[in-house]
Amino acid sequence: MKVRYVGLSDVPAWYASRAQTIAQFRGYEPLAALQLEYSLAERNIENEFVSLGTEHGMGIMAWSPLAHGLLSGKYRPSGDSGAGAGRLEVLKDSSNPTLMKFSERNFAIVAELEAVAKLLDRSMAEVAPELGRKPAGSGVRDRWGNEAQAARAEHRRVVVRHPGRTAGAP
C-alpha cells in the first residue's frame, strides 16, 4: 500500500515544517495539505502557515470560515449579544474554546461585517468568507467588483487587525 497524499489538521507551524523535513530526508511522500481554522475572527495562519505552504508546496484548506457561527449573523452585539441563545447558554459555564470567539474584539468585527453585508445587500454568512480571503481584497474584487472593494476599504480598520500590522493596513 502506498500513501499518495499526506495532510495535517490543526498543528503548529513548527510541527508541519518538521514533518515535511523528515519526509524529505527519508524519501516519504511530502505533505500535500494543511487544514487550519481561518476566518475574519481567526487569522493567525497568515503569520507562518501561508509562507510555509508556499515554500513547500502545501495547500491550505480553511475550516470554520464563520468562526463557529459567530460571523453567521446569529450572534450580534446590537442584540442581546447571544445571552440565552442556543449553545452559548449551554456552554457558558464550561471551558469550551469556542466561547473565546465571543469576545469584545470579535463583536467589533461582527458589527463591521454586518455593515458591509447590509451595504452589499448580502447575508453576513455570505460576505464573511469573501472578506476573509488572502491576499486582502483579491477574492472580493473577483466576485463583487468595486462596490465590495470600496465597502471593505471603508470597514477594514476594524475587520483587518493583525499582529505586527497597523490598523487599516491591507
PEWO-V77672 format. One record per residue. RES is the residue in one small letter. SS is DSSP state (helix for helix, strand for strand, loop for the rest). PHI is phi in degrees with one decimal (NA if undefined). OMEGA is omega in radians with two decimals (none if undefined). Layout:
res:RES ss:SS phi:PHI omega:OMEGA
res:RES ss:SS phi:PHI omega:OMEGA
//
This chain:
res:m ss:loop phi:NA omega:-3.12
res:k ss:loop phi:-117.7 omega:3.05
res:v ss:loop phi:-80.3 omega:-3.09
res:r ss:loop phi:-95.7 omega:-3.12
res:y ss:loop phi:-137.7 omega:3.14
res:v ss:strand phi:-121.1 omega:3.09
res:g ss:strand phi:-138.4 omega:3.10
res:l ss:strand phi:-126.0 omega:3.11
res:s ss:strand phi:-127.4 omega:3.05
res:d ss:loop phi:53.3 omega:3.08
res:v ss:loop phi:-119.5 omega:3.05
res:p ss:loop phi:-67.3 omega:-3.11
res:a ss:helix phi:-60.6 omega:-3.12
res:w ss:helix phi:-63.2 omega:-3.13
res:y ss:helix phi:-68.9 omega:3.13
res:a ss:helix phi:-63.9 omega:3.12
res:s ss:helix phi:-63.6 omega:3.12
res:r ss:helix phi:-64.9 omega:3.13
res:a ss:helix phi:-61.7 omega:3.12
res:q ss:helix phi:-66.4 omega:3.13
res:t ss:helix phi:-63.6 omega:3.13
res:i ss:helix phi:-63.3 omega:3.12
res:a ss:helix phi:-61.3 omega:3.13
res:q ss:helix phi:-66.1 omega:-3.10
res:f ss:helix phi:-63.3 omega:-3.08
res:r ss:helix phi:-93.9 omega:3.13
res:g ss:loop phi:78.7 omega:3.10
res:y ss:loop phi:-81.1 omega:3.06
res:e ss:loop phi:-63.6 omega:-3.12
res:p ss:loop phi:-73.7 omega:3.06
res:l ss:strand phi:-64.5 omega:-3.13
res:a ss:strand phi:-103.0 omega:-3.03
res:a ss:strand phi:-153.0 omega:3.01
res:l ss:strand phi:-123.3 omega:3.09
res:q ss:strand phi:-112.8 omega:-3.00
res:l ss:strand phi:-137.5 omega:3.08
res:e ss:strand phi:-70.2 omega:-3.12
res:y ss:loop phi:-154.5 omega:3.11
res:s ss:loop phi:-162.4 omega:3.05
res:l ss:loop phi:-61.6 omega:-3.12
res:a ss:loop phi:-89.3 omega:-3.10
res:e ss:loop phi:-134.7 omega:-3.05
res:r ss:loop phi:-118.6 omega:-3.07
res:n ss:loop phi:-61.7 omega:-3.11
res:i ss:helix phi:-66.8 omega:-3.13
res:e ss:helix phi:-63.8 omega:-3.06
res:n ss:helix phi:-68.3 omega:-3.07
res:e ss:helix phi:-131.1 omega:-2.98
res:f ss:helix phi:-70.3 omega:-3.12
res:v ss:helix phi:-64.2 omega:3.12
res:s ss:helix phi:-68.7 omega:3.08
res:l ss:helix phi:-61.4 omega:3.14
res:g ss:helix phi:-63.4 omega:3.13
res:t ss:helix phi:-64.9 omega:-3.10
res:e ss:helix phi:-64.0 omega:-3.03
res:h ss:helix phi:-107.8 omega:3.08
res:g ss:loop phi:71.6 omega:3.12
res:m ss:loop phi:-96.5 omega:3.02
res:g ss:strand phi:-80.1 omega:3.09
res:i ss:strand phi:-117.6 omega:3.08
res:m ss:strand phi:-107.4 omega:-3.11
res:a ss:strand phi:-84.5 omega:2.98
res:w ss:strand phi:-124.7 omega:-3.12
res:s ss:loop phi:60.1 omega:3.13
res:p ss:loop phi:-65.5 omega:3.09
res:l ss:loop phi:-103.8 omega:3.05
res:a ss:loop phi:51.6 omega:3.12
res:h ss:loop phi:57.7 omega:3.11
res:g ss:loop phi:94.8 omega:-3.11
res:l ss:helix phi:-58.0 omega:-3.07
res:l ss:helix phi:-92.8 omega:-3.09
res:s ss:helix phi:-77.8 omega:-3.06
res:g ss:loop phi:103.6 omega:3.14
res:k ss:loop phi:-74.1 omega:-3.10
res:y ss:loop phi:-109.6 omega:-3.10
res:r ss:loop phi:-129.2 omega:3.13
res:p ss:loop phi:-66.1 omega:3.14
res:s ss:loop phi:-71.4 omega:3.11
res:g ss:loop phi:-89.5 omega:3.13
res:d ss:loop phi:-92.8 omega:3.13
res:s ss:loop phi:50.0 omega:3.01
res:g ss:loop phi:87.8 omega:-3.11
res:a ss:loop phi:-61.0 omega:3.12
res:g ss:loop phi:76.6 omega:-3.08
res:a ss:loop phi:-103.9 omega:2.99
res:g ss:loop phi:53.0 omega:-3.03
res:r ss:helix phi:-67.6 omega:3.12
res:l ss:helix phi:-62.5 omega:3.13
res:e ss:helix phi:-66.3 omega:-3.13
res:v ss:helix phi:-68.6 omega:-3.04
res:l ss:helix phi:-93.2 omega:-2.96
res:k ss:loop phi:-56.7 omega:-3.12
res:d ss:loop phi:-100.2 omega:-3.12
res:s ss:loop phi:-98.7 omega:3.08
res:s ss:loop phi:-103.8 omega:-3.12
res:n ss:loop phi:-59.8 omega:-3.10
res:p ss:helix phi:-64.5 omega:3.09
res:t ss:helix phi:-59.7 omega:-3.11
res:l ss:helix phi:-65.1 omega:3.12
res:m ss:helix phi:-65.5 omega:3.12
res:k ss:helix phi:-68.9 omega:-3.06
res:f ss:loop phi:-90.7 omega:-3.09
res:s ss:loop phi:-113.5 omega:3.11
res:e ss:helix phi:-60.2 omega:3.12
res:r ss:helix phi:-58.1 omega:-3.08
res:n ss:helix phi:-72.7 omega:3.06
res:f ss:helix phi:-70.2 omega:3.01
res:a ss:helix phi:-66.0 omega:3.08
res:i ss:helix phi:-64.4 omega:3.12
res:v ss:helix phi:-61.3 omega:3.14
res:a ss:helix phi:-62.2 omega:3.11
res:e ss:helix phi:-68.0 omega:3.10
res:l ss:helix phi:-61.4 omega:3.12
res:e ss:helix phi:-59.4 omega:3.13
res:a ss:helix phi:-65.6 omega:3.14
res:v ss:helix phi:-66.1 omega:3.14
res:a ss:helix phi:-61.4 omega:3.12
res:k ss:helix phi:-64.9 omega:3.12
res:l ss:helix phi:-60.9 omega:-3.12
res:l ss:helix phi:-89.0 omega:-3.08
res:d ss:loop phi:57.1 omega:3.12
res:r ss:loop phi:-129.7 omega:3.06
res:s ss:loop phi:-78.8 omega:3.11
res:m ss:helix phi:-61.7 omega:-3.14
res:a ss:helix phi:-64.8 omega:3.12
res:e ss:helix phi:-80.4 omega:-3.07
res:v ss:helix phi:-81.6 omega:-3.03
res:a ss:helix phi:-54.0 omega:3.14
res:p ss:helix phi:-64.4 omega:3.13
res:e ss:helix phi:-69.1 omega:3.13
res:l ss:helix phi:-70.4 omega:-3.10
res:g ss:loop phi:-82.7 omega:-3.11
res:r ss:loop phi:-68.4 omega:3.09
res:k ss:loop phi:-122.4 omega:0.03
res:p ss:loop phi:-75.3 omega:-3.03
res:a ss:loop phi:-53.4 omega:3.03
res:g ss:loop phi:89.6 omega:-3.01
res:s ss:helix phi:-64.1 omega:-3.13
res:g ss:helix phi:-69.8 omega:-3.12
res:v ss:helix phi:-66.4 omega:-3.12
res:r ss:helix phi:-60.9 omega:-3.12
res:d ss:helix phi:-63.9 omega:-3.02
res:r ss:helix phi:-90.7 omega:-3.00
res:w ss:helix phi:-119.5 omega:3.06
res:g ss:loop phi:76.6 omega:-3.00
res:n ss:helix phi:-64.2 omega:-3.13
res:e ss:helix phi:-59.8 omega:3.13
res:a ss:helix phi:-68.9 omega:3.13
res:q ss:helix phi:-61.7 omega:3.12
res:a ss:helix phi:-65.1 omega:3.12
res:a ss:helix phi:-63.2 omega:3.14
res:r ss:helix phi:-66.2 omega:3.13
res:a ss:helix phi:-60.1 omega:-3.13
res:e ss:helix phi:-66.9 omega:-3.03
res:h ss:helix phi:-107.3 omega:-3.02
res:r ss:helix phi:-70.2 omega:-3.10
res:r ss:helix phi:-57.8 omega:3.09
res:v ss:helix phi:-102.6 omega:-3.05
res:v ss:helix phi:-64.2 omega:-3.08
res:v ss:loop phi:-106.9 omega:3.05
res:r ss:loop phi:-129.1 omega:-3.09
res:h ss:loop phi:-117.9 omega:3.01
res:p ss:loop phi:-61.2 omega:3.09
res:g ss:loop phi:84.0 omega:3.09
res:r ss:loop phi:-121.9 omega:3.11
res:t ss:loop phi:-82.3 omega:3.13
res:a ss:loop phi:-61.2 omega:3.13
res:g ss:loop phi:87.1 omega:3.12
res:a ss:loop phi:-75.2 omega:3.14
res:p ss:loop phi:-67.9 omega:none
//
